[in-house]
Amino acid sequence: MGSVIVGCDVGGTFTDLILHDPANGGLKLAKVPTTTANQAHGVLAALEKTGKSANGIDLFIHGTTATTNALLERKLAKCGLITTRGFRDVLELGRRTRPNPYGLIGTFLPVIPRDLRLEVTERMDAEGAVVQPISEDEVRQAARDLLDRGAEAVVIHFLHSYVNPAHELRAAELVREIWPNEYVSAGHQIIGECREYERGVTAAVNGSVQPILHRYLNKLETELKARGLKQELLVMQGNGGTASSSIVTHAAVHTVMSGPASGVIAAANTASAAGFPNVITYDMGGTSTDVALIQDGVPLVSSELEIEYAMPIHVPMVDVHTVGAGGGSIAHVNEAGLLQIGPKSAGAIPGPICFGRGGTEPTITDANLVLGRLNPNRLLGVENTTTLETVEQALQRHVGNALELSGAQAAEAVIRVANDKMAGAIRLVSLSRGHDPRDFVLLAFGGAGPLHAAALARELGIPKVLIPARPGLTNALGCLVADLRHDFVRTINKPLPLVDQADLHAVLEAHVREGREILERENIEIDTVKVFHTADMQFQGQTHILNVAITGGAPKIEDLHQAFAEAYWNRFRVALPEIKPVLANLHTAVIGRRKPFPIDALRSKEPAASVDMARIEVRQVWFEDGWLATPVFDRDRLPLRSAFLGPAILEQLDATTVVHPGDRVEVDGFGNVIIHVEGH
């Protein structure tokens, strides 16, 4: 427990770092502006701010948005595709859907353009038998052609490779003899399941982001090792686990959406410790808001998420819904005269107007400042002081004039519209999936989440809001608490009565064996290894699948049949005993549990003797009933197990919490703030 561990998360606006050194003073915290051009510079700046040398760090866990940003902004490496003759357009044909259900509008760009998708002679059938032998000369020529066209990476994606990968493996060998770097991906090694479109897109995404992630991690590791770091970096994955940098660069697609995932993992850890197993997480950062559902202390993980239209990524990822409403989201009035928030964001550069970096368009952060909810003297990332009048005038000019509102009224309108947008996201992960938000606690984090949480809870009828001790550093905390995790999948695709039980056990045992071998290679100290199996199942003739948990390491066929029948009944309230169930895929997660991080280390070490002694000032803050004289507290000095009534503003290094009039605040033994919403 004397190990020095660092968790560092790069967000769209800020880079957050928590250093845990139990032998020398406990925690050191840092929050610095993200360096968009090269995220490594922000990471190094955050580490320097702690005053700790990399030489004394035993484990550095890093969450990066490098791959997610590259995908969403389409700033991808030039990647080629070598595929079965006649199937080069699978990535473009997809599932015959449209960007918008009504009207011939919307655009679509495949991850790999058509001129970089080349065909070769080879063919396997659905049983894995060779229909046409692979033409090795054609594979070599296709690789040379892709290099001539400027491709940096290449993906090999053959039909039915999930059942017999021999052709893909041979093609990869041939391409590697020619290819000048290590960016060669075989589709079945990224995901070994059926559905050539989803497997192909996932492999294409992997090939397109692999060079970007490899270059970034290589730069960062080189800089850290030059400063004395001896251990290999651990990198957050979208499944909520971590993996060593040398492993994750070969499967770069696993890091997509890893930023939101780390926050959800930290939230699950925090909520369970505080006694709240069922929570809706609400992470509002600088550029977006991410919401997710946690039931019985476990975040929902899905292998069927679509990052954007026609971009299904079939690797396990924490099920997070994102909307473009963050602290830096720009408010504007559209051509129809309606107030809109986002999706355009001021980001870290130039940032909101109040940051003084050249921003000219009003954001949600600017609106909160005008309403008195933020202290202009405590804003992070400010380079040049901007007056409150300047910010209010910008709101008046860009929003108020068109809507015939004053600057303060325009600011309130911005907050109301933003809250409505974020409440819609919370409804999507709860009500639309059959969950009543009133049965959950809203766990708010991110630099801007606690500003809006109480208002959202009131809108949705959620009775309690949980604000963790370090809400603006929660994603960095997620890096500290995350375990090592490796996921495996194998397609079976047989009616359940035809599945051989010995074959079923052999697949699961092979997954576990491979997972344990990877954990050993990573050479990271772990306490235990946990294994979880699930099965994708469906009734014969259906398209959609249900994921069913498998209990025990050696399941029986009848156990799977019963588990699927129960899952189908729970989901649809329909029993279909006359139809045969089909076992589509087997999934295994091999998790290396690290020593638990002490959550109570995050609480303040110097609380005041009373709530009144933690008060900083009283200032005018705008609520629904207008301006109110509102006490402002130093949250770090609030006594543990204390309670008081709102209105109140709670300020700390990484976030500001707004408590509305009539709401009751309680500080628990971990330093979490629990807001009991009035009337709920």
Residue, then its C-alpha position, 0 to 999 in steps of 0.5 A: m500500500g506504500s506504492v505511489i500511483v498516478g491517475c491522469d485523464v485528458g478531457g476536452t478542456f482540462t487535464d486532471l491528475i491525482l497522485h496517491d503517495p500514502a507514505n509522504g502526504g497522501l494526495k496531490l491534485a492537479k488540473v491544467p488546461t488540455t493541450t489539444a495539439n499534443q495532449a502529452h504536454g498537458v499530462l507532463a504539466a499536470l505532473e509537474k504541478t504536483g511537484k513529484s518526480a516521475n522517478g518515484i512513481d510506481l504505476f501511471i494509469h492514463g485515460t486519453t481521448a486521442t482515439t475518440n477525438a480522432l474518430l469524432e473529428r475524422k482526423l484519422a490515419k490513412c488506412g487501407l483495406i484488403t478484403t474478399r473479392g466482391f465485398r469491398d463495399v460492405l463498409e459502405l452498404g452497411r445495414r441499408t439504413r439512413p442518416n435521417p429516417y425522413g427525407l433524403i438528407g444527411t451525409f455518410l463517409p465510410v471510415i476507409p474510402r473506396d479507393l483504399r479498399l482493394e479485393v483479392t481472390e479467396r473465399m471461405d464458406a460459413e462452416g470454415a471450409v475453403v471455397q477458393p484458395i487465397s491468391e498470395d500474389e494478389v495479396r502482395q500486390a494489393a499491399r504494394d498498391l496501398l503503400d503507393r496510395g499513401a496508406e499508413a495502416v492496413v486492415i485485412h478483412f475476409l469473409h467468415s474469418y471468425v470461423n476459420p482465420a487461416h486466410e486472414l493469418r496468411a495474408a497478414e504474414l504476407v503483408r507484414e513482409i512488405w509493410p514498413n511499420e507494425y500497423v497491420s490488423a487482422g479483423h478476426q483478431i480484433i473481434g472474432e464474431c460473425r456479421e462481416y459489416e460490424r466486424g469490418v467497421t470495428a477493424a477499420v476503426n482500429g486500423s485508422v486510430q492505431p498509428i495515432l494512439h501509438r505515436y501519442l503513447n510513444k511520445l508520452e512514455t518517452e518523456l516520462k521515462a526521460r524523467g525517470l518513470k520505470q514502469e510501462l503505462l497502463v491505459m484506460q479502455g472503453n470497457g472500464g478496465t486498463a491494459s498495458s500500453s504495449i498491448v493496447t496499441h495493437a487493439a487501439v479500438h478498445t480505447v475509444m470512449s475510455g474517458p467517459a468509461s473511467g468516470v463511470i467506473a469511479a462513480a460506481n466505486t464511490a456510490s457503492a462505498a457510500g451505500f448507493p448501488n443504483v445511480i445515474t451518473y451525470d458527467m458534465g465536462g467542458t465539451s460534452t455531457d455523458v450519462a450512464l446507468i449503474q445497477d447493483g453497483v455494476p455499470l452496464v457494458s455493451s458490445e453493440l454501441e454505435i459511436e455515430y451513424a454507420m459506425p458500430i464498434h463491436v467491442p465491449m464498452v461502458d454504455v454511455h450516452t453523450v450530448g453536446a452540452g458542456g461548460g464550453s458549449i456555445a449558445h446561439v440563436n438559430e435562423a428560426g429564432l430558437l435558442q440552441i446550445g452546442p454542439k459547437s464548443a469553445g473547447a480549451i482554446p479559446g475557451p469561454i469568454c471569461f477565460g480571457r483567451g480570445g473567446t467571443e461567443p457565450t458559453i454555459t460557463d459564461a452564463n453561470l458566471v453572470l448568474g453569480r454561481l461561479n466566482p470570477n476569481r477562482l476560475l481555472g485556466v484564466e489567462n487574462t482577466t475579463t470583467l463580468e460586464t464584458v461577459e454579460q454584454a456578450l450574452q446580451r449581444h449574441v442571445g438577448n437581443a434576438l430574444e428581447l432579454s437582458g444579459a442576466q435573463a439571457a444567461e438564465a435562458v441558456i441554463r434552462v435550455a442546457n438543463d432541458k437538453m441534459a435531462g433528455a439524455i438522462r431520460l434516454v438511459s433510464l425511462s426509455r429503457g424501462h427504469d424510473p429515475r426516481d428509483f435512482v440517485l443522481l451522481a454528478f461529477g465533472g467540472a460543471g456537473p455539480l452546477h446543474a445537478a440539483a436542477l436536473a434532479r428536480e426536473l426528473g423527480i430524483p430525490k437525492v444527488l450525490i456529489p463526490a469529494r473531488p467531482g472535477l477529478t472523478n475521471a482521473l480517480g477512475c484511472l486509479v480504481a480501474d482494474l486490468r481487463h481483457d475481453f474475448v468473444r467467439t461466435i458459435n451460431k448454432p441452435l442450442p440443442l446442437v451445441d456440444q457442451a465440451d466445445l462450449h467449455a473448451v471455448l470458455e477455457a481458451h478465453v480464460r487461458e489467454g486472458r491469464e497469459i496477457l495478465e502475466r505479460e503485463n507484470i502488474e501487481i494484482d490481488t486476484v483474477k476474476v472471470f465473467h462469462t456471458a452469452d449472446m442468444q436469440f430465438q431462431g429466425q430473429t436478428h437481435i440478440l440478448n446478452v445473458a450472464i453465465t454463472g459458473g465456469a462450466p455451464k450446462i446447455e440446459d442452464l443456458h436455455q433457462a437463463f435465456a428464457e428468463a432474460y427474454w421474459n424479463r425483457f419482453r414478458v413473452a415466453l416462446p418455449e416452442i422456438k429453439p434458442v440459438l447460441a450466437n456468441l460467447h463472451t469472456a472478461v478476464i479481470g485482474r483486480r488491483k489493490p482497492f484505492p482508499i476512497d476516504a483518502l479524497r476527503s478533506k484533511e482540515p475540516a472546520a469545527s462548524v458549517d459557519m466557520a467554512r463560510i467564505e462570503v455571501r453573494q447575490v446568486w440568481f435562482e428561479d425566484g430571482w436574485l438571492a443573498t446566498p452563502v458561499f462555503d469552502r467545501d473542503r472545510l465543511p465538517l464531516r457528517s454535517a447538514f444545512l439548508g440551501p441556498a448555498i454555493l460550495e466552492q473547491l479547486d475542481a468544481t462548484t456545487v449549486v444548492h437550490p433554496g429548500d434543498r438539504v445538504e448532508v456531508d457523509g463520512f467520505g466527504n461526499v455531499i448528498i443533496h436531498v431535493e425539496g419535495h421529492 
